[in-house]
Amino acid sequence: MRGELDVQGVFVPALLVWALVAVALGVPLRRGLAALHVYRWVWHPALFDLALFVLLWFAVTFIASRFP
């Protein structure tokens, strides 16, 4: 995985791009979990959302590191 990506001449840290992808994946996932009433069984929804974001960010970064 490269440390930075070239976006029309501007170098952007790769982790920032992968974090934005994780946020984009997390929003519909959180809405779907809320529609399924999963948050009823969650003690602290904000911590659950943070953990979900971290897991998605790890997964996106891991997948991106496999494809150069």
C-alpha positions in Angstrom: 0.0 0.0 0.0 1.3 3.4 -0.9 1.5 6.1 1.8 -0.3 8.7 -0.3 -2.6 9.0 -3.4 -2.4 11.5 -6.2 -5.8 13.2 -6.6 -5.4 15.6 -9.6 -2.0 16.8 -8.5 -2.8 16.9 -4.7 -1.2 14.2 -2.6 -3.8 12.9 -0.1 -2.8 10.4 2.7 -4.1 7.0 1.8 -5.5 6.4 5.3 -7.7 9.5 4.9 -9.1 8.1 1.7 -9.7 4.7 3.3 -11.4 6.4 6.3 -13.8 8.2 4.0 -14.6 4.9 2.2 -15.2 3.3 5.7 -17.6 6.2 6.6 -19.4 5.8 3.2 -19.9 2.1 3.9 -20.8 2.7 7.6 -23.7 5.1 7.0 -26.0 2.7 5.2 -24.9 -0.2 7.5 -25.8 1.9 10.6 -29.2 2.8 9.1 -29.8 -0.8 8.3 -28.9 -1.9 11.8 -31.2 0.8 13.2 -34.1 -0.4 11.0 -33.5 -3.9 12.3 -33.6 -2.6 15.9 -30.2 -3.9 16.7 -29.4 -0.9 18.8 -32.0 -2.1 21.3 -29.4 -4.7 22.5 -26.4 -2.3 22.4 -25.4 -0.7 25.7 -23.8 2.4 24.3 -24.7 3.2 20.6 -21.9 5.7 20.1 -19.2 3.2 21.2 -20.8 0.6 19.0 -20.7 3.0 16.0 -17.1 3.8 16.7 -16.2 0.2 16.9 -18.1 -0.5 13.7 -16.1 2.4 12.0 -12.8 1.0 13.2 -13.6 -2.5 11.9 -14.7 -1.1 8.5 -11.6 1.0 8.3 -9.4 -2.0 9.1 -11.2 -4.1 6.5 -10.9 -1.4 3.8 -7.3 -0.8 4.5 -6.6 -4.6 4.6 -8.3 -5.1 1.2 -6.5 -2.1 -0.3 -3.1 -3.4 0.8 -3.7 -6.6 -1.1 -4.2 -4.8 -4.4 -1.3 -2.5 -5.2 
